[in-house]
């Protein structure tokens, strides 16, 4: 698998004319073996796990913030600030029997 990843990386670099520094794990296929390969090839990698990254986040297991192409500005701002869409955030509070404020 490492040879396939290196070949794909080289191809993308040739097309773009610049270095490729990051990797995105496909379809939630994060595992220890793949991670070891990725560490040798890239400087960082993204999962599809939602959440906010911090200075302490593992560089080879960075969170992603999915944003739909038609997302509203408030939804985009909420996702950047909290990792959740405003509707998801409010829905979670309602489902737990609480409000967003408490």
Buried (B, 14 or more C-beta within 10 A) or exposed (E): EEEEBEEEBEEEEEEEEEEBEEBEBEEEEBEEEBBEBBBEBBEBBBBBEBBEBEEEEEEBBBBBBEEEEEBEEEBBEBBEEBBBBBEBBBEEBEEEEEEEEE
